[in-house]
């Protein structure tokens, strides 16, 4: 995924009210950017950090700027959660996600029952494969972890994947890690022990878990390769 226009560098002043971030651009201008990430962004919201914003104007936009990246140490991290599904789709369609090849049809935002939907459905004449995508930014000792805050919604998705697996479908959880400085993935039991328990139950029930890391630059984010799952 290439950014359609050059990103705008600046310095993070503060993230607040979950969806807002004040940033001082390199020319000294103070702007407020939209933050799509609803998690705690633990480790990825330190004031004074270098950040990158995209700019887009339109009638329905209250804020022209969107926060896309933050530099953590030497590493650029993609914090826009909306990007994760785009990376997942590109990775599936390009063949990078090897475990999800062989399906001629892909549909997004698929209802599975009233009040529940998952990110993708892959299909051929005989098979259905449901895929839920999670964005990952938190790293502990070079191991990516999820979630970065208690996630009841994430646990509900695990239970839904387990239900679909019991019905005979493939059920997949794809973790999109928007940073390259990691060598493995694990559940963040210290943050949400309940999620960790359900993730392990899901694995035992036949739900497939695939963590993939991405290369992140100020020009593009590209899903690169799978990393080991530690549970």
C-alpha positions in Angstrom: 0.0 0.0 0.0 1.5 3.3 -1.1 0.3 6.5 0.4 -1.4 8.5 -2.4 0.3 11.8 -1.4 3.5 12.5 0.6 3.0 12.3 4.3 3.5 15.4 6.4 6.1 15.1 9.3 5.6 16.7 12.7 6.0 16.2 16.4 3.3 14.7 18.6 2.1 17.1 21.3 -0.7 15.0 22.8 -3.2 12.4 21.9 -6.6 12.9 23.7 -10.3 11.9 23.6 -9.1 8.8 21.8 -9.8 10.2 18.4 -7.7 13.4 18.4 -4.0 14.3 18.4 -2.3 17.7 18.5 0.8 17.8 16.3 3.2 20.5 15.6 4.3 20.4 11.9 7.9 21.0 11.0 7.1 24.5 9.8 5.8 25.3 13.3 2.1 25.1 12.6 -0.1 23.4 15.3 -2.8 21.1 13.9 -5.3 18.6 15.2 -5.3 15.3 13.5 -7.9 12.5 13.5 -6.7 9.3 15.2 -8.4 6.2 13.9 -6.9 3.9 16.6 -9.3 3.3 19.4 -6.9 1.2 21.5 -4.7 2.5 24.3 -1.7 2.9 21.8 0.5 1.8 24.6 4.1 2.5 23.6 3.0 4.4 20.5 1.8 7.8 21.9 4.8 9.4 23.6 4.7 13.2 23.3 7.7 14.5 21.5 7.8 11.6 19.1 8.1 12.1 15.3 4.8 11.4 13.6 3.5 11.5 10.0 0.1 12.8 8.9 -1.9 12.4 5.7 -4.0 15.3 4.4 -7.3 15.0 2.6 -9.9 17.6 2.2 -13.6 17.0 1.7 -17.1 18.1 2.6 -17.7 15.3 5.1 -14.3 15.7 6.9 -14.1 17.7 10.1 -10.4 17.4 10.2 -8.2 17.4 7.1 -5.3 15.5 8.8 -5.1 11.8 9.8 -2.4 10.4 12.0 -0.7 7.6 10.1 2.8 6.8 11.6 4.9 7.3 14.7 8.6 6.7 15.1 9.4 4.5 18.1 13.2 4.4 18.5 14.4 3.7 15.0 11.2 2.1 13.9 8.3 3.5 12.1 5.0 2.1 13.3 1.7 2.3 11.4 -1.1 3.3 13.9 -4.0 3.8 11.5 -6.2 0.8 12.2 -8.1 1.3 8.9 -5.0 0.4 7.0 -4.8 -3.1 8.5 -7.7 -4.5 6.4 -6.2 -2.9 3.2 -2.9 -4.6 4.0 -4.6 -7.9 4.7 -6.5 -7.8 1.4 -3.4 -6.9 -0.6 -1.4 -9.6 1.1 -4.1 -12.2 0.3 -4.5 -11.1 -3.3 -0.8 -10.8 -4.0 0.0 -14.2 -2.5 2.1 -12.9 0.4 -0.3 -14.6 2.9 0.4 -18.1 1.6 -2.0 -19.8 4.0 -5.0 -18.0 2.3 -4.4 -18.8 -1.3 -6.7 -20.8 -3.7 -9.9 -18.9 -3.3 -11.3 -17.2 -6.4 -13.7 -14.9 -4.5 -13.2 -12.5 -1.7 -15.9 -10.5 0.0 -15.4 -7.8 2.7 -17.5 -7.0 5.8 -19.5 -10.2 5.7 -22.4 -10.7 8.2 -22.2 -14.1 9.9 -25.4 -13.8 12.0 -27.6 -10.8 13.3 -25.3 -8.3 15.0 -22.1 -10.0 14.0 -19.8 -9.6 11.0 -16.2 -10.5 10.1 -13.7 -8.7 7.9 -13.5 -11.2 4.9 -15.0 -14.2 3.4 -13.0 -16.3 1.0 -14.9 -18.7 -1.2 -14.6 -21.3 -3.9 -17.1 -23.9 -5.1 -16.8 -26.0 -2.1 -15.2 -24.0 0.8 -15.8 -21.0 2.9 -13.0 -19.3 4.9 -13.9 -16.6 7.3 -11.1 -14.1 8.2 -11.0 -11.6 11.0 -8.1 -9.0 10.9 -6.6 -7.3 14.0 -4.1 -4.4 13.9 -1.1 -4.8 16.2 1.3 -2.0 17.3 2.4 -3.0 20.8 5.8 -4.7 21.2 7.4 -6.1 24.4 11.0 -7.2 24.1 10.8 -7.5 20.3 7.7 -9.6 20.5 4.4 -8.2 19.1 1.5 -8.5 21.5 -2.3 -8.0 21.3 -4.4 -6.4 22.6 -3.0 -3.1 24.0 -6.2 -2.7 26.1 -9.0 -4.9 27.4 -10.9 -6.0 24.2 -14.3 -7.5 24.8 -15.0 -7.0 21.1 -11.9 -9.0 20.2 -13.0 -11.9 22.5 -16.5 -11.8 20.8 -14.7 -12.2 17.5 -12.8 -15.2 18.8 -16.0 -16.9 19.9 -17.7 -16.2 16.6 -14.7 -17.8 14.7 -15.0 -20.8 17.0 -18.7 -21.1 16.2 -18.0 -21.0 12.5 -15.3 -23.6 12.8 -17.7 -25.9 14.6 -20.0 -25.5 11.6 -17.3 -26.9 9.3 -15.9 -23.7 7.9 -12.3 -22.5 7.9 -11.9 -19.8 10.5 -8.8 -17.5 10.5 -7.5 -14.7 12.7 -4.9 -12.6 10.8 -2.8 -10.3 13.0 -1.4 -7.4 10.9 1.7 -6.1 12.7 2.4 -2.6 11.4 6.1 -2.6 12.3 9.2 -4.6 11.4 11.2 -4.7 14.6 9.7 -8.0 15.9 10.4 -11.7 15.6 7.3 -13.3 17.1 3.8 -12.7 18.3 1.9 -13.6 21.5 -1.3 -12.6 23.3 -0.9 -9.8 25.8 -2.0 -11.8 28.8 -0.7 -9.1 31.2 -3.2 -6.7 29.7 -6.2 -8.9 28.9 -6.0 -12.3 30.4 -9.5 -13.2 29.2 -8.5 -12.6 25.6 -5.4 -14.8 26.0 -7.5 -17.6 27.4 -10.0 -17.5 24.5 -7.2 -17.2 21.9 -5.8 -20.5 23.2 -9.2 -22.1 23.3 -9.7 -20.9 19.7 -6.5 -22.6 18.6 -7.5 -25.9 20.2 -10.9 -25.6 18.5 -9.2 -25.4 15.1 -9.2 -21.6 14.5 -6.1 -20.7 12.5 -3.9 -17.9 13.8 -1.5 -16.1 11.4 0.6 -13.1 12.6 2.2 -11.2 9.7 4.6 -8.2 10.0 4.8 -5.3 7.7 7.6 -3.0 6.4 6.7 0.6 7.2 8.2 3.6 5.5 7.0 7.2 5.0 6.0 6.2 1.5 4.4 2.8 1.9 3.3 0.0 4.2 3.7 -3.5 2.8 2.8 -6.8 4.4 6.0 -8.8 4.3 6.1 -12.2 6.1 4.7 -14.4 8.8 6.2 -14.6 12.2 6.0 -17.4 14.9 3.0 -17.6 17.2 3.9 -18.0 20.9 1.0 -19.2 23.0 
